[in-house]
Amino acid sequence: MDVVKENVPAYDNIGFQHEDTRPPPYAPRAGIYPSLPQATPSYVITHAPENTLQSTPQENVQNKGRKKCKWSRILPVSIFVLLILAVLTLLLWYFLYYQCAFGRACWNSGKCLSFSQWCDGVVDCPDGEDESKCFRLHGSNFLLQSYSSQSQSWMPVCADKWDDDYGKLVCEEMGYKSKDYVTYSKTNAGSLASKGFMKLVPGSDKKSHILSQLSHSLFCLQNTVGLRCIDCGKTIAAPSSRIVGGTEASQGAWPWQVSLQSLSSRHICGGSIISPLWIVSAAHCFEGSSNSSEWIVRSGDVSLLEMKLYNGNEVRQIISHEKFDSETNDNDIALLKLKKPLTFSRKVKPVCLLNNGMELMAGTPAWITGWGKLRSSGPLPDKLNQAQVTIYNREDCNKPNILDGAITETMICAGELKGGVDSCQGDSGGPLVVKEADVWWLVGDTSWGIGCALKNRPGVYGNVTHFLDWIYRHTQSE
């Protein structure tokens, strides 16, 4: 591949090259709702002055003139006003019902429910989503929260009478497989318990719908529930350094890293394991080929040559973000569903998705990995490479002398402004991860950049945190 010139944005995969023009500076997209007219137009009916009337007999003028004015002018205007009111009524209904201004919409149907209708024991969404998406995990301690329709808020679950059987049931409701369940723990909810707890009612059993067995309580004798539904974010080897400017990775250091390859075993892009069946990658990797039968996922080794000895995993489905824009690189994320689940081992494990309440701060050190080129014009390495980068805030990245407004809310920029460390062609779709509470979390997927490791040209990554609802919508629907 020719050297990527400075100021020419390029995707970080070897199967696709961006056009030879820089993405235009980002202009904030229109809001969710179309804008209403600023003022309702007024309609004034005017009559001709008396001295302009013809000198025909008065009775004829009055009879014809009045009827003509009444029916030919007033009636059309009245109909027009009614049409305007009908359109405004339709728009108002659309805003309140489908855009859900005062509630939350069902994912598949768009039907709007008030917050009090969620998790109230009555199925209102066509697919029952309002009664199945009632649990979530919060923070790096995996605190379990349940939605209370009574208080219309998320509340920690009390550990009184809790055990692993209840934990498995909740994990299944959140879309995980019971065979992947790890354990539950007792953790302190702190200020999250200011409104109380969701607590198992007396006489609860494990055969009934668990949400119906929880009720609001102001007291909890034990701590609250921390829940690990899948063994994610753990490695058997720590990274050994501070891809360009990095080092070769040790076996098992990044067990969620996969290589997305053509049927001829040519490495095209990277990806991250998030469950036995699902891989996160970048949408632009599949612009040239979105046919799932043309892709193979390989994992379990740092060597591309060694992985060719394995059969690999066939892809059942590729889901690129429906709003991916190849001009601005907005929404550059995709999911791959495998035909058969991965078998987890010491060298094959998922990375964790950020839990609710976790914030990614500017200045946070992060790691990138991939089999991409070690310089713009260089060959692909055989061994997986790793490098440490710094996450920058969006305002700094959008400065004219850096990326000049190209970074949207669906992107993260990370690297080193002094240059020397970056992702490059062949790294696309691969992970940008951070470590917190001894767990590795996926925060980005490698998207695009200007050159490789140039000064004031950090790499750009899909903002995985921004897409969490989108990811869960597709993976939990299974």
Number of C-alpha atoms within 10 A of each C-alpha: 9 7 11 18 13 14 16 15 20 25 27 35 29 21 20 19 15 18 13 11 11 16 18 11 15 14 10 8 7 8 7 8 11 9 9 10 8 6 6 10 9 6 10 8 8 8 7 7 7 7 7 7 11 9 8 9 8 11 9 10 14 12 10 10 13 12 12 12 14 11 11 11 13 14 12 12 15 12 11 13 15 12 12 14 13 12 12 15 12 12 16 14 13 15 17 16 19 17 18 18 15 13 15 20 21 19 16 11 11 15 17 23 21 15 20 16 20 26 25 19 14 11 15 18 20 13 14 13 19 23 21 19 18 20 22 21 22 21 16 17 20 20 26 26 26 23 24 24 18 14 13 15 13 21 25 30 29 30 23 16 12 18 13 14 13 16 23 23 18 24 22 18 21 20 17 20 16 17 10 17 19 16 16 22 18 17 18 16 23 10 8 15 19 11 15 18 26 27 24 22 15 9 6 14 12 10 8 9 15 15 21 13 16 19 15 19 15 11 12 16 8 14 17 26 26 27 26 21 24 22 16 21 23 22 22 13 15 13 18 13 13 14 28 20 19 22 19 20 22 18 19 22 20 33 27 28 31 29 30 28 18 17 13 10 18 16 23 24 31 31 30 29 25 21 24 20 18 24 25 28 33 33 29 31 28 20 13 9 13 16 13 17 14 13 26 21 24 24 26 23 24 26 16 20 12 13 18 15 9 12 10 19 18 20 22 15 17 21 18 22 19 11 12 17 13 15 12 17 25 22 26 30 31 24 23 26 21 20 13 12 13 18 9 16 10 14 20 21 28 28 26 22 18 22 18 16 10 12 10 13 10 15 12 14 17 23 23 26 28 34 32 31 23 25 21 19 14 14 13 21 17 14 20 24 24 27 24 23 28 18 24 20 17 19 12 16 25 18 14 11 11 16 26 16 19 22 24 22 12 18 25 28 30 31 28 21 19 12 16 16 27 30 41 34 35 29 32 33 36 33 33 27 25 23 15 12 8 11 16 23 23 27 23 32 31 36 34 31 27 23 26 30 26 20 16 17 25 32 29 28 30 31 25 26 22 16 18 15 12 15 21 14 16 13 19 14 11 8
